[in-house]
Amino acid sequence: MTLDEFAEEAPRFTARHLRAGSDTCSLRLHREIRQRKGGARNYGSSRSFDVERRLLTDIATAHSELGVPDRAAFPTPTDLSAEEQRVYQAAMIGYLTVFPEPFVVAPLDDEWESIDPELGYRWVGPVTLPGLDSEGRARVRLAAVTSRSIQLDEAAHALIALRTESLGELVYIDRAALIDADRLEPIVIDAEVRAQARTWAVERAERLLAIGDDARPRMGRDCMGCPYVAQCPVYR
């Protein structure tokens, strides 16, 4: 079986899945974690998210070579509303303020997921701005418009540890809320931290696979936002 064929069969786990409790809907869980590579991703979107995604794309472009970009690298997007332009500009200024060091983006092989053939799992979730600093150290700039997206609970921490393994044994996670120009102390991911993250994530994944294999629907909070409601036998 080729790596691509393996990816089509491997179960997938996001941070939301790793947070799931035993009362999660078995049918939704089964369909989501067995979803084939390239299937519809149930990631929420909003105008604020779109502005953030636009800014991160522009930051990545500005860091195509090692250096420190200036404001000229970030022309105001004319397709955004006036309010969105103000958010974009404020976040851009915050980025240039909190990240004055030279940096070059080094994209991962896959923006959204990493395949672990040994475990048979896909760890799914974006890694914003992976790259190298001026000393060649692997870093991830986890930059977001607000502070909500840079607070890493156990699930998000484990996922980013597993997703960044291809960057090297030692990876620094630099977090910043751009609107507030607030940069937190870096998180260091090394071999020991990654091993602990894998142990925790695999234990959670195995429990979720057992729940999902039951594949019976359960009405409850998981119905909110479920992409499979229209086909769910509970609502027929």
Secondary structure, 3 states (H helix, E strand, C coil): CCHHHHHHHCCEECHHHHHCCCCCCHHHHHHHHCCCCCCCCCCCCCHHHHHHHHHHHHHHHHCCCCECCCHHHCCCCCCCCHHHHHHHHHHHHHHHHHCCCCEEECCCCCCCEEEECCCCEEEECCCCCEEEECCCCEEEEEEECCHHHHCCCHHHHHHHHHHCHHHCCCEEEEEEECCCCEECCCEEECHHHHHHHHHHHHHHHHHHHHHHHHCCCCCCHHHCCCCCHHHCHHHC
